[in-house]
């Protein structure tokens, strides 16, 4: 049975969609790529959805994705924005399902907690932690890319028992002190 996995993480959006792809082999994580799809020059919402669907398919095919993780919707005050975001999320999920890729959803709070140890962490704190953990030299221009990378890494953490004796960690500091070999 194959144990290595390529995970695509998506931070859905109708103006900017972030994506991050990681490779997991033998409990080691490597960054494959992260970037954003900029949609703000497309005025028709339906055409934005089409572009999200096509781009998700392209990423799945190009990188031979094994698992797909996406940030779930959160409740906001602007109903129209929530509907548009839900559609963006839906077409991205549909692309993964079209290719028979398993789909996993994580709340923004769960993702932040998984990466930083705090569910209320800022985007900048998440990005800084990812840069440190994955040895990323330069912070990306759009934090949507690191948000998507955080989704992929959160999925990895949720699917893998990182300790040998079922130890639970309450913080990154605790995890890193017990796993110094995990830091690049």
C-alpha positions as CSV (number, residue, x, y, z in Angstrom):
1,X,0.0,0.0,0.0
2,X,1.3,3.4,-1.0
3,X,2.1,5.6,2.0
4,X,3.3,8.8,0.3
5,X,0.7,11.4,-0.6
6,X,0.5,14.6,-2.5
7,X,-2.0,17.0,-0.8
8,X,-3.7,20.0,-2.4
9,X,-4.9,22.7,0.0
10,X,-7.3,25.4,-1.2
11,X,-8.3,28.7,0.3
12,X,-11.4,29.4,-1.8
13,X,-12.2,32.9,-3.0
14,X,-13.9,34.7,-5.9
15,X,-11.2,37.4,-6.2
16,X,-8.2,35.4,-5.1
17,X,-8.0,31.6,-4.6
18,X,-5.0,30.4,-2.8
19,X,-3.5,26.9,-3.3
20,X,-0.7,25.0,-1.7
21,X,0.6,21.6,-2.5
22,X,2.7,19.4,-0.2
23,X,4.4,16.0,-0.6
24,X,4.3,13.6,2.3
25,X,6.7,10.7,2.3
26,X,7.8,8.8,5.4
27,X,6.5,11.5,7.8
28,X,8.5,14.1,6.0
29,X,6.8,17.1,4.4
30,X,8.1,18.9,1.3
31,X,6.6,22.0,-0.3
32,X,5.8,21.4,-3.9
33,X,4.3,24.8,-4.8
34,X,2.0,27.5,-3.5
35,X,0.5,30.4,-5.3
36,X,-2.8,32.2,-6.0
37,X,-5.3,32.4,-8.8
38,X,-6.2,36.0,-9.3
39,X,-9.8,36.4,-10.5
40,X,-10.4,40.1,-10.0
41,X,-10.1,40.9,-13.7
42,X,-13.0,38.6,-14.5
43,X,-16.2,40.5,-14.1
44,X,-18.8,37.8,-14.6
45,X,-19.2,35.6,-11.5
46,X,-20.0,32.5,-13.5
47,X,-16.8,32.8,-15.5
48,X,-14.9,33.1,-12.3
49,X,-16.4,29.8,-11.1
50,X,-15.5,28.2,-14.4
51,X,-11.9,29.4,-14.0
52,X,-11.8,28.0,-10.5
53,X,-13.1,24.6,-11.7
54,X,-10.6,24.5,-14.6
55,X,-7.6,25.6,-12.5
56,X,-8.4,23.0,-9.8
57,X,-8.6,20.3,-12.4
58,X,-5.3,21.5,-13.9
59,X,-3.6,21.3,-10.5
60,X,-4.9,17.9,-9.8
61,X,-3.7,16.6,-13.1
62,X,-0.4,18.3,-13.2
63,X,0.7,17.4,-9.7
64,X,-1.1,14.0,-9.5
65,X,-3.0,15.0,-6.3
66,X,-4.0,12.2,-3.9
67,X,-6.0,14.2,-1.4
68,X,-7.8,17.5,-1.5
69,X,-8.3,19.7,1.6
70,X,-10.3,23.0,1.6
71,X,-11.1,25.6,4.1
72,X,-14.8,25.4,5.0
73,X,-17.1,28.4,5.0
74,X,-17.4,30.6,8.1
75,X,-20.3,32.8,9.0
76,X,-20.2,36.4,8.0
77,X,-22.5,39.3,8.0
78,X,-22.6,39.8,4.2
79,X,-24.9,37.1,2.9
80,X,-24.0,37.8,-0.8
81,X,-20.3,37.4,0.0
82,X,-21.0,34.1,1.8
83,X,-23.0,32.8,-1.2
84,X,-20.3,33.7,-3.7
85,X,-17.6,32.1,-1.5
86,X,-19.8,29.0,-1.1
87,X,-20.1,28.7,-4.9
88,X,-16.3,29.0,-5.2
89,X,-15.8,26.4,-2.6
90,X,-18.3,24.1,-4.3
91,X,-16.8,24.2,-7.8
92,X,-13.4,23.5,-6.4
93,X,-14.7,20.5,-4.5
94,X,-16.6,19.4,-7.6
95,X,-13.4,19.4,-9.6
96,X,-11.7,17.1,-7.0
97,X,-14.7,14.8,-6.9
98,X,-14.8,14.7,-10.7
99,X,-11.3,13.2,-10.5
100,X,-12.3,10.9,-7.7
101,X,-10.0,12.7,-5.2
102,X,-11.0,12.4,-1.6
103,X,-12.2,15.8,-0.2
104,X,-11.6,17.0,3.4
105,X,-12.9,20.3,4.9
106,X,-11.5,22.2,7.9
107,X,-12.7,25.2,9.7
108,X,-10.5,28.3,9.7
109,X,-10.2,28.0,13.5
110,X,-9.1,24.3,13.2
111,X,-6.5,25.2,10.5
112,X,-5.0,28.1,12.6
113,X,-4.9,25.9,15.7
114,X,-3.2,23.1,13.8
115,X,-0.5,25.4,12.5
116,X,0.1,27.8,15.3
117,X,-1.5,26.2,18.4
118,X,-4.0,29.1,18.5
119,X,-7.3,29.2,16.7
120,X,-7.3,33.0,16.8
121,X,-3.9,33.4,15.1
122,X,-3.5,36.0,12.4
123,X,-2.8,35.3,8.8
124,X,0.7,36.7,9.3
125,X,1.3,34.4,12.3
126,X,0.2,31.4,10.2
127,X,2.5,32.4,7.3
128,X,5.5,32.9,9.6
129,X,5.0,29.5,11.2
130,X,4.7,27.8,7.8
131,X,7.8,29.6,6.5
132,X,9.7,28.4,9.6
133,X,8.3,24.8,9.5
134,X,8.8,24.3,5.7
135,X,12.0,26.4,5.4
136,X,10.4,28.9,3.0
137,X,12.8,31.7,2.4
138,X,10.5,34.5,1.2
139,X,7.0,35.3,2.4
140,X,4.6,35.2,-0.6
141,X,2.9,38.5,-1.7
142,X,-0.6,37.1,-1.1
143,X,-1.3,35.4,2.2
144,X,-4.0,33.4,0.5
145,X,-1.2,31.2,-0.7
146,X,0.1,30.5,2.8
147,X,-3.5,30.1,4.0
148,X,-4.0,27.3,1.4
149,X,-0.7,25.7,2.4
150,X,-1.9,25.8,6.0
151,X,-5.0,23.9,4.9
152,X,-2.9,21.2,3.3
153,X,-0.6,20.9,6.3
154,X,-3.6,20.9,8.7
155,X,-4.9,17.9,6.7
156,X,-1.6,16.1,7.0
157,X,-1.6,16.7,10.7
158,X,-5.2,15.4,11.1
159,X,-4.5,12.3,9.0
160,X,-1.2,11.3,10.5
161,X,-0.2,10.4,14.0
162,X,3.1,12.3,14.4
163,X,4.2,10.6,17.6
164,X,5.4,7.1,18.1
165,X,3.6,6.6,21.5
166,X,0.3,8.5,21.0
167,X,1.6,11.6,22.9
168,X,-0.5,14.7,22.6
169,X,1.1,18.2,22.3
170,X,-0.5,21.4,23.5
171,X,1.7,23.7,21.5
172,X,4.3,23.8,18.7
173,X,7.0,24.3,21.3
174,X,6.1,21.0,23.0
175,X,5.9,19.2,19.6
176,X,9.3,20.6,18.5
177,X,11.0,19.8,21.7
178,X,10.0,16.1,21.3
179,X,10.6,16.1,17.5
180,X,13.8,18.2,16.7
181,X,14.3,16.1,13.6
182,X,11.1,17.5,12.1
183,X,12.5,21.0,11.7
184,X,14.4,21.8,8.5
